[in-house]
Amino acid sequence: MPESNKTFSHPRVSVIIPSRDGYRDGFVPALLASVSAQTFADHEVIVVKGIFPQGKAINQGAAQARGEILIILDDDSCLADETVFQAIVDVLDSDKSIGMAGASIVLSPDASVFQRRAGKQFPRFNTPVVEEITDSDFACHGCCAIPMRVFEDIGREREDIIRGLDPDLRERMRQAGYRVVLALRSRIYHPLPDGWKPLLKIFFRNGYGSAYTRKYKPDSIYETHETLNMGAYRARTTFPYRILRFPFRLLKAILTGRLMRFAGYCAYACGYVWGMLTARENAIARG
């Protein structure tokens, strides 16, 4: 159930942290410590525990929120310095057409050799820190700020998908006429798995979730971009195109020596096939 540190005054920002158990192997206490250290102190913190999927948890937190801005944080994120909240709030204040302002994900100084190698092969886990407000597909739930009015305008988060919440939210923002950006000079840590087993487990899980979405919620399937600027980004591609593209991605990963990426693709494919064979429509209800 949601827990908060509310006081009687209304804060400007409501920080929402969805978490299975409110601890996440020690990540949540570290995240809360980084939140407490922020120079922007006009906020409340709402930790939503034990609610699945993530979209439902975020919506429950938003229902409690009293702030005019929501800041959503993954429970294994950590704010890289004390100015992150001020930076993303300033971006929203600077342009009312911005619906979502995210922070760049960078490698932690404590990252292992394995995590640093993986960060070079998976660009969404090690994104550039920008020096100006930049429209980008890299903004995500790891750390993002959304005005409450925009959150309500786009229909809140979807509660009927188990994967793909980020691309769905970004695309609904854009379709509603709002910009999705990275805030200037804002950074968070969002660690990659440290080892082959947890890395492949995540890709298998993502493949399974993608299969569930393909079977039951195909309207929520969107592309994810792998470069900073939007460029030639297309929100949707056809299913046959995605199937035909896959072996070329495998080949490219091998030819460029990105073996982690190749293994991740293979694990994703295995999860996808398993999902197509076994996923049931009541998977969300089962958690």
Secondary structure, DSSP 8 states (H G I E B T S, - for coil): -EEE---SS--SEEEEEEESSS-GGGHHHHHHHHHHT-S---EEEEEEES-SSHHHHHHHHHHH--SSEEEEE-TT-EESSTTHHHHHHHHHHH-TTEEEEEEEEE--TT--HHHHHHHHH-GGGS----SS-EE-TT--TTEEEEEHHHHHHTTS--SS-SS-HHHHHHHHHHHTT-EEEEEEEEEEE----SSHHHHHHHHHHHHHHHHHHHHH-GGG------SSS-TT--S---HHHHHHHHHHHHHHHHHTT-HHHHHHHHHHHHHHHHHHHH--TTHHHH-
